[in-house]
């Protein structure tokens, strides 16, 4: 099966640890745009961007009205319909949102995002089997779609948990209902802390219930916590970003504390600059493997091409010149969370083939203690 | 690949304490797939790293047995294994360790049962002779949590089926009321209690057995209400060690078994661990004992009371009669006889499980003499003393 083949391959990569987050991080992993596929094809970007901004500001009925007006003229527009699905999700109108996303996935079966969001909505309703099917479809269309993999890992964990409840004759209907409510809370426009609190409490509780297993879960959780924050921040455009403090509390208090201490901004800034310089020198040294290792598993490829296509292209570009020089000048670091940051610098590139200088921003995400590139923007 | 191997190891080596890879799995003889056959297939698929296959087998199993907790545990593991490497069998973080240990124990005994099916050319040592009208016999293996059903084929036992069972919480032979142990000995089904007369706890029915028997009473063992019975509706099966001494079957298994049970007839022989004999050894054992019984019969007919009494143990007792009472009584009776004719028929002969050499012999006795005739159903307990079989108890059955 293709899905598993990928997961297995993924196992080798330590950054994959982040796939095993708790269920409650689902919602923040709603796909927030069709950027992977359609970015280049967006025509009425301005209008949609405005509507997105309105939605983020919490003007939900207004943004819904505007997106519907927009769609009246372009009923098949994938971008617009996707945005409508998001707004409906934000408005807590899950069944309508499900309709939008499932129709969208029927019309554009090649797009992974609608499947993913469909899965999140199903999961929020406790329909984990449906969620699983949707995510597997999403991965079939885009085997390297990291978000779907992460969500699928969570769904498997949830299904496993349900199976265990049945094995132990625990009343899973109750916990299921709680999860569902918590998720709906999370869906409302960024949510309030109060609304999230009960959901947060849950994974901790279940962890404590089995002290014998604690050792095992402790290993996994810090990584999960880190990447969750990373996910949330990287998914920036939306107001669904979770405040860090809450995030860390959710998983492993001790580990999170430790991470906070170690990650004081000065040290972190140095670490980031060091990472960027290491990236540049791998590039200049024509060390393809070293260069590629600086990119996060869920790196947003510039044109939305598949990871493997992008890697092929990069390999070719790096291998072709006889000599490469990459200069990194006046780097400016901006840390937006424990696990996300961006570094903007002047990139001076020269090879025997071409010379180019410009401003570049690397959006970085910390995974397993290592900063990786999630997005590369040329300003 | 790490993930898959990890799971196989966890399931089959680590948690179940098996160190080597099993080579050949016998094909189950029956056409119908038993629970343990299906479960065995799940384990086989896991062992072979075919996790998708294992998952579909476990789903099939759950469709057939929706209350099967162990299958849910495995399903949980298989789902979890898609996300991360798992280290043990039964990863449920929400369970108490006792619950998980119970399920692991159940997995282990079921797996052993699947892999070690009773061989067709070996028989339980205990079933030495089945009476013609005893159509079936039950042999219980307490340690392996298994009940074996044998069919009477001209006195010779032929294997029919075996089932997973739960027995007493505590190990060892029952001696006292409330000791939560399952008795060890030769019993039979004494009644059938229909579902309508029982609480849900007993599942689809109950069959009391004859504990305490003559031998138990002689040893001062007490307690009562040892039954074969079914399982409450909220679960497919209970843990291997879960009952207060009863032998508990899944309801479907009890239903299948109940078609074979004859109240007052069907022997239920409970062992700590079944001893198996080749057919040759089994034949030799029963021939030796039959010859001894025949000598006892002819020595009684011979009216040589002293030779007749050599068949009795010095520790003999029957009710309040001791060996010397018995000897005095027999000498007195035989003194008034000119002839005795003794016909014995309808034998059932069962060896008592355990280290003591003890055999329970039940038969119809047709006694004729010059001044008295009677027929009775008699039961004797024979024991081996200094290499010779002797009667240690005798009475009406």
Interface residues (C-beta under 8 A of the other chain):
Chain A: X1 X4 X7 X8 X11 X12 X19 X20 X152 X153 X154 X156 X157 X159 X160 X161 X162 X163 X164 X165 X166 X167 X168 X169 X170 X206 X207 X209 X210 X212 X213 X216 X217 X220
Chain B: X1 X2 X3 X4 X51 X52 X69 X70 X71 X72 X73 X75 X76 X77 X79 X80 X82 X83 X84 X85 X87 X90 X91 X92 X93 X94 X95 X96 X97 X99 X100 X103 X234 X235
